[in-house]
Amino acid sequence: MKPLHFSFIIPVFNRPHEIHELLESFTKLKGDFDYSICIIEDGSTVPSDKVIEQFDQQLKISYHVKENSGPGDSRNYGMARAKGDYFIILDSDVLLPEDYLQVVTKRLSDNYTDCYGGPDAAHASFSKLQKAINFVMTSFITTGGIRGGKDSENFQPRSFNMGLSKEAFQASGGFGTIHPGEDPDLSLRLASMGYKSQLIKEAYVYHKRRISWSKFYQQVYKFGLVRPILNRWHPKSERLIFWLPTLFSMGFVVSILMLAFNVMWLLYIYLIYMTVAFIMALLSSKNVVIGVLSVIAIFVQFFGYGYGFFKSTLAIKFLKVNPEKRFPKLFFKHVQ
């Protein structure tokens, strides 16, 4: 395989401080690789131009300013203008470990695929809340974690850390206008076209997620809203496990109501689950506060996702409502 020219595609919206931290991590990458960075300012009112100027002499950066059309369309905009033959798509709120390109280059040399995804991790500098939410978003005992869970063909990457060949981008047309959900939609379309994907476990990024409790709830709520839409578009992707957060939430409410009749067995099941989650978070973080916050975050995740999923399923699957009309805020307009 000939050496790849990587173009990093990074949309940003009113986050110059995040871009500064991300570009700083680029300057620490190990190895001599051919890569460029394409930053797309997606209709920001707080631009990143001054930050980018600070790295002009160290990094090969192209900077594009456009009207707001969402992260998916902004990634397409950047890929259409980038010079690389393989794109690496990042969120603006990530940091790269020093060996990121070394890991990606070796894996693609050994086992080339037109698409790949990597996991996310919590950096030592993250807040306790960020670390707790990272645990919840990556643990196998929640709805989080890496899709597929192991190296496999047709793995569904997420766009905070995703590789995509120029060929696959041009053939597929890239991301759709839905957000969130644009990344699994693209992954499923690529698989249907015969393109292979893989999980590169060692190609992780530090994902800050810029999270508060309210933002986390809104994030997972939107994830729940989007899933039934993806199920309609890609019927073969539908799984019963998507109902788990809804059933978990309903079951917990029932367990509380059962206390009025002095029936405790269902609540005991939840207490056991919470205890296991706390111990796992405690062992991974070595911090009691993070363990407690992780348990709270699990409930926020399950209730937010579960409510969104139930609401969207009712509207789309049973009432047959047009998704774009019922949930217009999940869709952006395309910008040329």
C-alpha positions in Angstrom: 0.0 0.0 0.0 1.3 3.4 -0.9 1.8 5.9 1.9 -1.5 7.8 2.8 -1.8 11.5 3.0 -4.1 12.1 6.0 -6.4 15.2 6.1 -7.8 15.8 9.6 -11.4 17.2 9.2 -12.5 19.3 12.2 -15.7 21.3 12.3 -16.0 23.9 15.1 -18.8 26.0 16.4 -17.9 28.8 18.9 -15.1 26.8 20.5 -11.7 28.5 19.9 -10.3 27.4 23.2 -11.0 23.7 22.2 -9.3 24.2 18.9 -6.2 25.6 20.7 -6.0 22.6 23.0 -6.5 20.2 20.0 -3.9 21.9 17.8 -1.5 21.9 20.8 -1.9 18.1 20.9 -1.0 17.9 17.2 2.3 19.5 17.8 3.2 16.6 20.1 2.5 13.8 17.7 5.3 11.3 17.2 6.6 10.2 13.8 7.2 11.8 10.5 3.8 11.6 8.6 2.3 13.4 5.7 -0.8 15.1 7.0 -2.8 18.3 6.9 -5.5 19.8 9.1 -8.7 21.2 7.7 -10.8 23.3 10.1 -14.3 24.3 9.2 -15.9 27.2 11.1 -19.6 26.3 11.0 -21.3 29.7 11.3 -19.5 30.6 14.5 -20.0 34.0 16.1 -16.8 33.4 18.2 -14.3 32.4 15.5 -11.0 30.5 15.8 -8.9 32.5 13.3 -6.6 34.1 15.9 -6.0 30.7 17.5 -5.1 29.1 14.2 -2.7 31.9 13.4 -0.6 30.8 16.4 0.0 27.4 14.8 0.5 28.5 11.2 4.3 27.9 11.3 4.1 24.5 13.1 1.2 22.8 11.3 -0.2 22.6 7.8 -3.7 24.1 8.4 -6.4 25.2 6.0 -9.2 27.2 7.5 -12.7 27.6 6.0 -15.6 29.8 7.2 -19.2 29.0 6.1 -22.7 29.5 7.3 -24.1 27.1 9.9 -25.3 23.8 8.5 -24.3 21.3 11.3 -21.3 19.1 11.9 -22.1 16.5 9.3 -22.5 18.9 6.4 -19.4 20.8 7.6 -17.4 17.6 7.5 -18.5 17.1 3.9 -17.6 20.6 3.1 -14.1 20.1 4.5 -13.5 16.7 2.8 -14.5 18.2 -0.5 -11.8 20.8 -0.1 -9.1 18.8 1.7 -6.0 17.5 -0.2 -5.6 14.2 1.5 -6.6 10.7 0.2 -7.7 9.5 3.6 -9.7 11.7 6.0 -9.6 11.5 9.8 -12.6 13.2 11.3 -12.4 14.6 14.9 -14.7 16.6 17.1 -13.2 19.9 18.3 -13.4 18.8 22.0 -10.8 16.0 21.7 -7.1 15.7 22.3 -4.8 13.3 20.4 -2.4 11.0 22.2 1.2 11.3 21.0 1.2 7.9 19.1 -2.2 8.4 17.4 -0.9 8.5 13.8 1.7 5.8 14.5 -1.1 3.4 15.5 -3.5 4.3 12.7 -0.8 4.1 10.0 0.4 0.7 11.2 -3.1 -0.8 11.4 -4.1 0.5 7.9 -0.8 -0.8 6.5 -1.5 -4.3 8.0 -5.3 -4.3 7.4 -6.5 -1.6 5.1 -10.2 -0.6 5.3 -12.0 2.4 3.8 -13.4 3.3 7.2 -12.3 2.9 10.8 -13.3 4.1 14.2 -11.5 4.5 17.5 -12.6 4.7 21.1 -12.5 7.6 23.5 -10.8 7.9 26.9 -10.7 10.3 29.8 -7.5 12.4 30.2 -6.0 12.9 33.6 -6.8 16.6 33.5 -10.5 16.1 33.0 -13.0 17.0 35.8 -14.6 14.4 38.0 -17.9 14.9 36.1 -16.2 14.4 32.7 -14.5 11.2 34.0 -17.8 9.9 35.3 -19.6 10.6 32.1 -16.8 9.1 30.1 -17.2 5.9 32.2 -20.9 5.8 31.5 -20.4 6.4 27.7 -17.8 3.7 27.4 -18.8 1.0 29.9 -20.3 -2.3 28.7 -22.8 -2.2 31.5 -24.6 0.8 30.1 -25.8 1.9 26.6 -22.4 3.4 26.1 -19.3 1.8 24.8 -17.8 1.1 21.4 -20.3 -0.3 18.8 -19.3 -3.8 18.1 -17.0 -4.1 21.1 -14.2 -5.8 19.2 -12.3 -5.7 16.0 -14.8 -6.6 13.3 -15.8 -5.8 9.8 -18.6 -3.3 9.3 -17.9 -1.7 12.7 -19.9 1.5 13.1 -17.5 4.4 13.9 -18.5 7.6 15.7 -17.5 10.9 14.2 -15.5 12.2 17.2 -12.8 9.7 16.0 -13.4 8.3 12.6 -11.3 7.6 9.4 -12.8 7.6 5.9 -11.1 7.2 2.6 -11.6 9.8 -0.1 -13.0 7.1 -2.4 -15.7 6.0 0.2 -16.6 9.7 0.8 -17.1 10.4 -2.9 -19.0 7.2 -3.5 -21.4 7.7 -0.5 -21.8 11.5 -0.6 -20.6 11.6 3.0 -22.7 12.6 6.0 -26.4 13.3 5.8 -28.1 16.4 7.4 -29.4 14.6 10.5 -27.6 15.4 13.8 -26.9 13.5 16.0 -27.0 10.2 14.1 -25.1 11.2 11.0 -22.3 8.9 11.8 -24.2 5.5 12.2 -26.3 6.5 9.1 -23.1 6.9 7.1 -21.6 3.7 8.5 -24.7 1.7 7.6 -24.8 3.2 4.1 -21.1 2.4 3.5 -21.7 -1.2 4.7 -24.6 -1.6 2.2 -22.3 -0.4 -0.5 -19.7 -3.0 0.3 -17.1 -0.9 2.1 -15.4 -2.4 5.1 -14.7 -0.8 8.4 -12.9 -1.8 11.6 -12.4 -0.7 15.2 -8.8 0.3 16.0 -8.8 -0.1 19.8 -5.4 1.5 20.3 -6.4 4.6 18.2 -8.2 6.4 21.1 -8.7 10.1 21.6 -9.3 12.0 24.8 -12.8 13.2 24.6 -13.8 16.1 26.8 -17.5 16.2 25.8 -17.8 19.7 27.3 -20.5 18.2 29.6 -22.8 19.5 32.4 -25.7 17.5 33.7 -28.2 19.4 31.6 -26.1 19.1 28.4 -25.5 15.4 29.0 -29.3 14.8 29.4 -30.0 16.7 26.2 -27.3 14.7 24.3 -28.6 11.3 25.3 -32.2 12.4 24.8 -31.3 13.3 21.2 -29.5 10.0 20.8 -32.8 8.3 21.8 -34.8 10.5 19.4 -32.5 9.6 16.5 -32.4 5.8 16.8 -36.0 5.1 15.6 -35.3 7.3 12.6 -32.2 5.3 11.8 -34.2 2.1 12.2 -36.7 3.4 9.6 -34.0 4.3 7.2 -32.0 1.1 7.8 -34.5 -1.6 9.0 -31.8 -4.3 9.2 -30.1 -2.3 11.9 -33.0 -2.5 14.3 -32.3 -4.3 17.6 -34.5 -5.2 20.6 -31.6 -3.9 22.9 -32.4 -0.4 21.8 -35.5 -0.7 24.1 -33.3 -1.4 27.2 -33.1 2.3 28.5 -36.9 2.7 28.1 -37.5 -0.6 29.9 -34.9 0.3 32.6 -36.6 3.7 33.3 -40.1 2.2 33.4 -39.0 -0.6 35.6 -37.3 1.8 38.1 -40.5 3.9 38.3 -42.5 0.7 38.9 -40.0 -0.4 41.6 -40.6 2.8 43.5 -44.4 2.5 43.2 -44.2 -1.1 44.5 -42.8 0.3 47.8 -46.3 1.5 48.6 -47.3 -2.2 48.8 -44.1 -3.2 50.7 -42.8 -5.1 47.7 -39.0 -4.7 47.5 -37.6 -7.4 45.2 -37.5 -5.2 42.0 -35.9 -2.3 43.8 -33.2 -4.7 45.2 -32.3 -5.6 41.6 -31.7 -2.0 40.8 -29.7 -1.6 44.0 -27.5 -4.5 43.0 -27.0 -3.0 39.6 -26.1 0.4 41.1 -23.6 -1.3 43.5 -21.9 -3.1 40.6 -21.7 0.1 38.6 -20.3 2.0 41.5 -17.6 -0.6 42.2 -16.6 -0.8 38.5 -16.3 3.0 38.3 -14.4 3.2 41.6 -11.9 0.5 40.5 -11.3 2.3 37.1 -11.0 5.8 38.6 -9.7 5.1 42.1 -12.0 7.9 43.2 -15.2 7.6 45.4 -16.7 10.8 44.0 -16.3 9.7 40.4 -18.0 6.4 41.5 -21.0 8.2 42.9 -21.2 10.6 39.9 -21.1 7.6 37.6 -24.1 6.0 39.2 -26.0 9.3 38.8 -24.8 9.6 35.2 -26.2 6.1 34.4 -29.7 7.2 35.5 -29.4 10.4 33.5 -28.3 8.4 30.4 -31.0 5.7 30.7 -33.9 8.1 31.4 -32.8 10.6 28.8 -32.2 8.1 26.0 -35.2 6.0 27.1 -37.6 8.9 27.0 -36.3 10.1 23.6 -36.5 6.6 22.1 -40.0 6.0 23.3 -41.2 9.4 22.2 -39.7 9.0 18.7 -40.8 5.4 18.3 -44.4 6.3 19.1 -44.3 9.2 16.6 -42.4 7.4 13.8 -43.2 3.7 14.0 -46.8 3.8 15.3 -48.2 7.2 14.3 -46.2 7.2 11.0 -45.2 10.8 11.3 -42.5 12.3 9.0 -39.3 12.6 11.1 -38.3 15.9 9.6 -41.7 17.5 10.4 -42.0 16.0 13.9 -38.3 16.7 14.9 -37.1 19.5 12.7 -34.3 20.5 15.1 -32.6 17.2 14.4 -32.0 18.2 10.7 -29.8 20.8 9.2 -30.0 22.3 5.7 -27.2 21.5 3.2 -24.8 24.3 2.3 -22.8 24.3 -1.0 
